[in-house]
Amino acid sequence: MAFSEQVQQLCAGVSAEQAVSLRELIVHLTERAEANPGVWNTSLSTLMQGASDEGFDAANLLATLQQLAKAAVPVEDQARLDC
């Protein structure tokens, strides 16, 4: 099963386009980390700003990640995910 299909199976609220964008961001960050392992020491806001600067819709991707997290964690733990 493809990554985007797995994402949509986990969380029906995530569109195919959102799942593909998330996959593309993960591939992009992985490539950056392979070239510069120190990238993982960067804050999330800095990573997302860099992604945004490179054409990714950072706000939408963070919302997609939050949807997936809420779908994957038990209901009693979901309150910690609210921003």
MITOR-806263 format. One record per atom (N, C-alpha, C, O): x, y, z; chain; residue in one letter; atom name. Coordinates in steps of 0.05 Angstrom, whole numbers, plus 5000, padded with zeros to 4 digits. Example, Ala and Ser with C-alpha at 12.3 -4.5 7.8 and 13.67 -1.06 7.14 Angstrom:
2
+------+------+------+--------+--------+-------+
|    x |    y |    z | chaine | residu | atome |
+------+------+------+--------+--------+-------+
| 5264 | 4886 | 5156 |      A |      A |     N |
| 5246 | 4910 | 5156 |      A |      A |    CA |
| 5264 | 4934 | 5156 |      A |      A |     C |
| 5285 | 4934 | 5169 |      A |      A |     O |
| 5257 | 4955 | 5142 |      A |      S |     N |
| 5273 | 4979 | 5143 |      A |      S |    CA |
| 5258 | 5001 | 5157 |      A |      S |     C |
| 5268 | 5023 | 5161 |      A |      S |     O |
+------+------+------+--------+--------+-------+
This chain:
83
+------+------+------+--------+--------+-------+
|    x |    y |    z | chaine | residu | atome |
+------+------+------+--------+--------+-------+
| 5017 | 4976 | 5000 |      A |      M |     N |
| 5000 | 5000 | 5000 |      A |      M |    CA |
| 5018 | 5025 | 5000 |      A |      M |     C |
| 5038 | 5026 | 5015 |      A |      M |     O |
| 5011 | 5044 | 4983 |      A |      A |     N |
| 5027 | 5069 | 4981 |      A |      A |    CA |
| 5023 | 5086 | 5006 |      A |      A |     C |
| 5004 | 5083 | 5021 |      A |      A |     O |
| 5043 | 5103 | 5011 |      A |      F |     N |
| 5043 | 5120 | 5035 |      A |      F |    CA |
| 5017 | 5136 | 5036 |      A |      F |     C |
| 5004 | 5137 | 5057 |      A |      F |     O |
| 5010 | 5149 | 5014 |      A |      S |     N |
| 4986 | 5166 | 5014 |      A |      S |    CA |
| 4960 | 5149 | 5020 |      A |      S |     C |
| 4942 | 5159 | 5033 |      A |      S |     O |
| 4959 | 5125 | 5010 |      A |      E |     N |
| 4936 | 5108 | 5016 |      A |      E |    CA |
| 4936 | 5101 | 5046 |      A |      E |     C |
| 4914 | 5100 | 5058 |      A |      E |     O |
| 4959 | 5096 | 5058 |      A |      Q |     N |
| 4960 | 5089 | 5086 |      A |      Q |    CA |
| 4951 | 5113 | 5103 |      A |      Q |     C |
| 4937 | 5110 | 5123 |      A |      Q |     O |
| 4960 | 5137 | 5095 |      A |      V |     N |
| 4952 | 5161 | 5109 |      A |      V |    CA |
| 4922 | 5164 | 5108 |      A |      V |     C |
| 4909 | 5170 | 5128 |      A |      V |     O |
| 4910 | 5161 | 5084 |      A |      Q |     N |
| 4881 | 5164 | 5081 |      A |      Q |    CA |
| 4866 | 5142 | 5096 |      A |      Q |     C |
| 4844 | 5147 | 5105 |      A |      Q |     O |
| 4877 | 5118 | 5098 |      A |      Q |     N |
| 4864 | 5097 | 5113 |      A |      Q |    CA |
| 4864 | 5103 | 5143 |      A |      Q |     C |
| 4845 | 5098 | 5157 |      A |      Q |     O |
| 4886 | 5115 | 5152 |      A |      L |     N |
| 4888 | 5123 | 5181 |      A |      L |    CA |
| 4870 | 5146 | 5187 |      A |      L |     C |
| 4857 | 5146 | 5209 |      A |      L |     O |
| 4867 | 5165 | 5169 |      A |      C |     N |
| 4851 | 5189 | 5174 |      A |      C |    CA |
| 4836 | 5196 | 5149 |      A |      C |     C |
| 4847 | 5207 | 5130 |      A |      C |     O |
| 4810 | 5190 | 5149 |      A |      A |     N |
| 4793 | 5195 | 5126 |      A |      A |    CA |
| 4791 | 5225 | 5120 |      A |      A |     C |
| 4784 | 5232 | 5097 |      A |      A |     O |
| 4797 | 5242 | 5139 |      A |      G |     N |
| 4795 | 5271 | 5135 |      A |      G |    CA |
| 4817 | 5282 | 5118 |      A |      G |     C |
| 4817 | 5306 | 5111 |      A |      G |     O |
| 4837 | 5267 | 5113 |      A |      V |     N |
| 4860 | 5276 | 5097 |      A |      V |    CA |
| 4856 | 5269 | 5068 |      A |      V |     C |
| 4850 | 5247 | 5060 |      A |      V |     O |
| 4857 | 5290 | 5051 |      A |      S |     N |
| 4853 | 5286 | 5022 |      A |      S |    CA |
| 4877 | 5273 | 5010 |      A |      S |     C |
| 4899 | 5272 | 5021 |      A |      S |     O |
| 4873 | 5263 | 4986 |      A |      A |     N |
| 4895 | 5251 | 4971 |      A |      A |    CA |
| 4917 | 5271 | 4966 |      A |      A |     C |
| 4941 | 5265 | 4968 |      A |      A |     O |
| 4910 | 5296 | 4959 |      A |      E |     N |
| 4929 | 5317 | 4955 |      A |      E |    CA |
| 4945 | 5323 | 4980 |      A |      E |     C |
| 4970 | 5327 | 4979 |      A |      E |     O |
| 4932 | 5324 | 5003 |      A |      Q |     N |
| 4946 | 5329 | 5028 |      A |      Q |    CA |
| 4966 | 5306 | 5034 |      A |      Q |     C |
| 4988 | 5311 | 5043 |      A |      Q |     O |
| 4958 | 5282 | 5029 |      A |      A |     N |
| 4975 | 5259 | 5034 |      A |      A |    CA |
| 4999 | 5259 | 5016 |      A |      A |     C |
| 5022 | 5253 | 5025 |      A |      A |     O |
| 4996 | 5266 | 4991 |      A |      V |     N |
| 5018 | 5268 | 4973 |      A |      V |    CA |
| 5037 | 5290 | 4981 |      A |      V |     C |
| 5062 | 5287 | 4980 |      A |      V |     O |
| 5026 | 5313 | 4989 |      A |      S |     N |
| 5043 | 5336 | 4998 |      A |      S |    CA |
| 5059 | 5328 | 5022 |      A |      S |     C |
| 5082 | 5336 | 5025 |      A |      S |     O |
| 5046 | 5314 | 5041 |      A |      L |     N |
| 5060 | 5305 | 5065 |      A |      L |    CA |
| 5083 | 5286 | 5057 |      A |      L |     C |
| 5105 | 5289 | 5068 |      A |      L |     O |
| 5078 | 5268 | 5039 |      A |      R |     N |
| 5099 | 5250 | 5030 |      A |      R |    CA |
| 5122 | 5265 | 5017 |      A |      R |     C |
| 5145 | 5260 | 5023 |      A |      R |     O |
| 5115 | 5285 | 5000 |      A |      E |     N |
| 5136 | 5301 | 4988 |      A |      E |    CA |
| 5153 | 5316 | 5008 |      A |      E |     C |
| 5177 | 5318 | 5005 |      A |      E |     O |
| 5140 | 5326 | 5029 |      A |      L |     N |
| 5155 | 5340 | 5050 |      A |      L |    CA |
| 5174 | 5321 | 5065 |      A |      L |     C |
| 5197 | 5328 | 5070 |      A |      L |     O |
| 5164 | 5298 | 5071 |      A |      I |     N |
| 5180 | 5278 | 5085 |      A |      I |    CA |
| 5204 | 5270 | 5068 |      A |      I |     C |
| 5227 | 5268 | 5078 |      A |      I |     O |
| 5200 | 5266 | 5042 |      A |      V |     N |
| 5222 | 5259 | 5024 |      A |      V |    CA |
| 5242 | 5283 | 5024 |      A |      V |     C |
| 5266 | 5279 | 5025 |      A |      V |     O |
| 5232 | 5307 | 5021 |      A |      H |     N |
| 5249 | 5331 | 5020 |      A |      H |    CA |
| 5266 | 5333 | 5046 |      A |      H |     C |
| 5290 | 5338 | 5044 |      A |      H |     O |
| 5253 | 5330 | 5069 |      A |      L |     N |
| 5268 | 5332 | 5094 |      A |      L |    CA |
| 5288 | 5310 | 5097 |      A |      L |     C |
| 5310 | 5314 | 5108 |      A |      L |     O |
| 5281 | 5286 | 5088 |      A |      T |     N |
| 5300 | 5264 | 5089 |      A |      T |    CA |
| 5324 | 5269 | 5072 |      A |      T |     C |
| 5347 | 5264 | 5080 |      A |      T |     O |
| 5320 | 5280 | 5049 |      A |      E |     N |
| 5342 | 5287 | 5031 |      A |      E |    CA |
| 5360 | 5308 | 5044 |      A |      E |     C |
| 5384 | 5307 | 5042 |      A |      E |     O |
| 5347 | 5328 | 5056 |      A |      R |     N |
| 5362 | 5349 | 5070 |      A |      R |    CA |
| 5378 | 5337 | 5093 |      A |      R |     C |
| 5401 | 5345 | 5098 |      A |      R |     O |
| 5366 | 5319 | 5108 |      A |      A |     N |
| 5380 | 5306 | 5131 |      A |      A |    CA |
| 5403 | 5289 | 5122 |      A |      A |     C |
| 5424 | 5288 | 5136 |      A |      A |     O |
| 5401 | 5276 | 5099 |      A |      E |     N |
| 5423 | 5260 | 5089 |      A |      E |    CA |
| 5446 | 5277 | 5081 |      A |      E |     C |
| 5469 | 5270 | 5085 |      A |      E |     O |
| 5440 | 5301 | 5070 |      A |      A |     N |
| 5461 | 5319 | 5062 |      A |      A |    CA |
| 5473 | 5334 | 5086 |      A |      A |     C |
| 5496 | 5341 | 5086 |      A |      A |     O |
| 5456 | 5339 | 5106 |      A |      N |     N |
| 5464 | 5354 | 5129 |      A |      N |    CA |
| 5450 | 5343 | 5154 |      A |      N |     C |
| 5428 | 5353 | 5161 |      A |      N |     O |
| 5461 | 5323 | 5168 |      A |      P |     N |
| 5448 | 5311 | 5191 |      A |      P |    CA |
| 5440 | 5331 | 5213 |      A |      P |     C |
| 5422 | 5325 | 5229 |      A |      P |     O |
| 5454 | 5353 | 5214 |      A |      G |     N |
| 5447 | 5373 | 5234 |      A |      G |    CA |
| 5420 | 5386 | 5231 |      A |      G |     C |
| 5410 | 5400 | 5248 |      A |      G |     O |
| 5407 | 5381 | 5208 |      A |      V |     N |
| 5381 | 5393 | 5203 |      A |      V |    CA |
| 5361 | 5384 | 5224 |      A |      V |     C |
| 5342 | 5399 | 5230 |      A |      V |     O |
| 5364 | 5360 | 5235 |      A |      W |     N |
| 5345 | 5350 | 5255 |      A |      W |    CA |
| 5348 | 5364 | 5282 |      A |      W |     C |
| 5331 | 5361 | 5299 |      A |      W |     O |
| 5369 | 5380 | 5285 |      A |      N |     N |
| 5372 | 5396 | 5310 |      A |      N |    CA |
| 5359 | 5423 | 5307 |      A |      N |     C |
| 5360 | 5439 | 5326 |      A |      N |     O |
| 5346 | 5427 | 5285 |      A |      T |     N |
| 5332 | 5452 | 5279 |      A |      T |    CA |
| 5304 | 5451 | 5292 |      A |      T |     C |
| 5292 | 5429 | 5293 |      A |      T |     O |
| 5294 | 5474 | 5300 |      A |      S |     N |
| 5267 | 5474 | 5312 |      A |      S |    CA |
| 5246 | 5469 | 5290 |      A |      S |     C |
| 5251 | 5472 | 5266 |      A |      S |     O |
| 5223 | 5460 | 5298 |      A |      L |     N |
| 5201 | 5454 | 5279 |      A |      L |    CA |
| 5194 | 5479 | 5263 |      A |      L |     C |
| 5189 | 5478 | 5239 |      A |      L |     O |
| 5192 | 5502 | 5277 |      A |      S |     N |
| 5185 | 5526 | 5263 |      A |      S |    CA |
| 5206 | 5533 | 5241 |      A |      S |     C |
| 5198 | 5543 | 5220 |      A |      S |     O |
| 5231 | 5529 | 5247 |      A |      T |     N |
| 5252 | 5534 | 5227 |      A |      T |    CA |
| 5250 | 5515 | 5204 |      A |      T |     C |
| 5253 | 5522 | 5181 |      A |      T |     O |
| 5245 | 5489 | 5210 |      A |      L |     N |
| 5242 | 5469 | 5189 |      A |      L |    CA |
| 5218 | 5476 | 5171 |      A |      L |     C |
| 5220 | 5475 | 5146 |      A |      L |     O |
| 5196 | 5484 | 5183 |      A |      M |     N |
| 5172 | 5490 | 5167 |      A |      M |    CA |
| 5176 | 5516 | 5152 |      A |      M |     C |
| 5165 | 5519 | 5130 |      A |      M |     O |
| 5190 | 5536 | 5163 |      A |      Q |     N |
| 5196 | 5560 | 5149 |      A |      Q |    CA |
| 5212 | 5554 | 5124 |      A |      Q |     C |
| 5207 | 5565 | 5102 |      A |      Q |     O |
| 5233 | 5537 | 5127 |      A |      G |     N |
| 5249 | 5529 | 5105 |      A |      G |    CA |
| 5233 | 5514 | 5084 |      A |      G |     C |
| 5236 | 5519 | 5060 |      A |      G |     O |
| 5215 | 5497 | 5093 |      A |      A |     N |
| 5198 | 5483 | 5074 |      A |      A |    CA |
| 5179 | 5502 | 5059 |      A |      A |     C |
| 5175 | 5500 | 5035 |      A |      A |     O |
| 5169 | 5522 | 5074 |      A |      S |     N |
| 5152 | 5542 | 5062 |      A |      S |    CA |
| 5167 | 5558 | 5041 |      A |      S |     C |
| 5157 | 5564 | 5019 |      A |      S |     O |
| 5192 | 5565 | 5048 |      A |      D |     N |
| 5209 | 5580 | 5029 |      A |      D |    CA |
| 5214 | 5564 | 5004 |      A |      D |     C |
| 5220 | 5576 | 4983 |      A |      D |     O |
| 5213 | 5538 | 5006 |      A |      E |     N |
| 5218 | 5521 | 4983 |      A |      E |    CA |
| 5193 | 5512 | 4969 |      A |      E |     C |
| 5193 | 5495 | 4951 |      A |      E |     O |
| 5170 | 5525 | 4976 |      A |      G |     N |
| 5145 | 5521 | 4961 |      A |      G |    CA |
| 5125 | 5503 | 4974 |      A |      G |     C |
| 5104 | 5498 | 4962 |      A |      G |     O |
| 5131 | 5492 | 4997 |      A |      F |     N |
| 5111 | 5475 | 5011 |      A |      F |    CA |
| 5091 | 5493 | 5026 |      A |      F |     C |
| 5098 | 5515 | 5035 |      A |      F |     O |
| 5066 | 5483 | 5028 |      A |      D |     N |
| 5046 | 5497 | 5044 |      A |      D |    CA |
| 5048 | 5488 | 5073 |      A |      D |     C |
| 5034 | 5469 | 5081 |      A |      D |     O |
| 5065 | 5501 | 5088 |      A |      A |     N |
| 5072 | 5492 | 5115 |      A |      A |    CA |
| 5048 | 5491 | 5133 |      A |      A |     C |
| 5045 | 5472 | 5149 |      A |      A |     O |
| 5031 | 5511 | 5132 |      A |      A |     N |
| 5007 | 5511 | 5150 |      A |      A |    CA |
| 4989 | 5487 | 5145 |      A |      A |     C |
| 4979 | 5475 | 5163 |      A |      A |     O |
| 4985 | 5481 | 5119 |      A |      N |     N |
| 4968 | 5459 | 5112 |      A |      N |    CA |
| 4981 | 5432 | 5120 |      A |      N |     C |
| 4967 | 5414 | 5130 |      A |      N |     O |
| 5007 | 5430 | 5117 |      A |      L |     N |
| 5021 | 5406 | 5124 |      A |      L |    CA |
| 5021 | 5401 | 5155 |      A |      L |     C |
| 5017 | 5379 | 5164 |      A |      L |     O |
| 5023 | 5422 | 5170 |      A |      L |     N |
| 5021 | 5420 | 5199 |      A |      L |    CA |
| 4993 | 5411 | 5207 |      A |      L |     C |
| 4990 | 5395 | 5225 |      A |      L |     O |
| 4973 | 5422 | 5194 |      A |      A |     N |
| 4946 | 5414 | 5200 |      A |      A |    CA |
| 4941 | 5385 | 5193 |      A |      A |     C |
| 4927 | 5371 | 5207 |      A |      A |     O |
| 4953 | 5376 | 5171 |      A |      T |     N |
| 4951 | 5348 | 5163 |      A |      T |    CA |
| 4964 | 5330 | 5184 |      A |      T |     C |
| 4953 | 5309 | 5191 |      A |      T |     O |
| 4988 | 5338 | 5193 |      A |      L |     N |
| 5001 | 5322 | 5214 |      A |      L |    CA |
| 4985 | 5321 | 5239 |      A |      L |     C |
| 4983 | 5300 | 5252 |      A |      L |     O |
| 4972 | 5343 | 5246 |      A |      Q |     N |
| 4955 | 5343 | 5270 |      A |      Q |    CA |
| 4931 | 5325 | 5267 |      A |      Q |     C |
| 4923 | 5311 | 5285 |      A |      Q |     O |
| 4919 | 5325 | 5243 |      A |      Q |     N |
| 4896 | 5306 | 5237 |      A |      Q |    CA |
| 4905 | 5277 | 5241 |      A |      Q |     C |
| 4891 | 5261 | 5253 |      A |      Q |     O |
| 4929 | 5271 | 5230 |      A |      L |     N |
| 4939 | 5243 | 5232 |      A |      L |    CA |
| 4945 | 5236 | 5261 |      A |      L |     C |
| 4938 | 5214 | 5270 |      A |      L |     O |
| 4956 | 5254 | 5275 |      A |      A |     N |
| 4963 | 5249 | 5304 |      A |      A |    CA |
| 4937 | 5243 | 5319 |      A |      A |     C |
| 4936 | 5225 | 5335 |      A |      A |     O |
| 4917 | 5260 | 5314 |      A |      K |     N |
| 4891 | 5256 | 5329 |      A |      K |    CA |
| 4878 | 5229 | 5321 |      A |      K |     C |
| 4866 | 5216 | 5338 |      A |      K |     O |
| 4882 | 5221 | 5296 |      A |      A |     N |
| 4870 | 5195 | 5288 |      A |      A |    CA |
| 4885 | 5171 | 5300 |      A |      A |     C |
| 4874 | 5150 | 5303 |      A |      A |     O |
| 4911 | 5176 | 5306 |      A |      A |     N |
| 4928 | 5154 | 5315 |      A |      A |    CA |
| 4930 | 5150 | 5345 |      A |      A |     C |
| 4937 | 5129 | 5354 |      A |      A |     O |
| 4923 | 5171 | 5360 |      A |      V |     N |
| 4926 | 5169 | 5389 |      A |      V |    CA |
| 4899 | 5163 | 5403 |      A |      V |     C |
| 4878 | 5170 | 5392 |      A |      V |     O |
| 4900 | 5151 | 5426 |      A |      P |     N |
| 4875 | 5146 | 5441 |      A |      P |    CA |
| 4860 | 5173 | 5447 |      A |      P |     C |
| 4873 | 5193 | 5451 |      A |      P |     O |
| 4834 | 5171 | 5449 |      A |      V |     N |
| 4818 | 5195 | 5454 |      A |      V |    CA |
| 4827 | 5210 | 5479 |      A |      V |     C |
| 4827 | 5234 | 5479 |      A |      V |     O |
| 4834 | 5196 | 5500 |      A |      E |     N |
| 4842 | 5209 | 5525 |      A |      E |    CA |
| 4867 | 5225 | 5522 |      A |      E |     C |
| 4873 | 5242 | 5539 |      A |      E |     O |
| 4883 | 5219 | 5502 |      A |      D |     N |
| 4908 | 5234 | 5498 |      A |      D |    CA |
| 4906 | 5256 | 5478 |      A |      D |     C |
| 4925 | 5272 | 5474 |      A |      D |     O |
| 4883 | 5259 | 5464 |      A |      Q |     N |
| 4881 | 5278 | 5443 |      A |      Q |    CA |
| 4881 | 5307 | 5452 |      A |      Q |     C |
| 4888 | 5325 | 5436 |      A |      Q |     O |
| 4873 | 5313 | 5476 |      A |      A |     N |
| 4872 | 5340 | 5486 |      A |      A |    CA |
| 4900 | 5352 | 5485 |      A |      A |     C |
| 4903 | 5377 | 5481 |      A |      A |     O |
| 4921 | 5337 | 5488 |      A |      R |     N |
| 4948 | 5347 | 5487 |      A |      R |    CA |
| 4956 | 5356 | 5459 |      A |      R |     C |
| 4976 | 5370 | 5456 |      A |      R |     O |
| 4941 | 5348 | 5439 |      A |      L |     N |
| 4948 | 5354 | 5411 |      A |      L |    CA |
| 4936 | 5381 | 5402 |      A |      L |     C |
| 4944 | 5391 | 5381 |      A |      L |     O |
| 4917 | 5392 | 5418 |      A |      D |     N |
| 4904 | 5417 | 5410 |      A |      D |    CA |
| 4924 | 5440 | 5413 |      A |      D |     C |
| 4938 | 5443 | 5433 |      A |      D |     O |
| 4924 | 5457 | 5392 |      A |      C |     N |
| 4943 | 5480 | 5392 |      A |      C |    CA |
| 4928 | 5505 | 5400 |      A |      C |     C |
| 4940 | 5526 | 5401 |      A |      C |     O |
+------+------+------+--------+--------+-------+
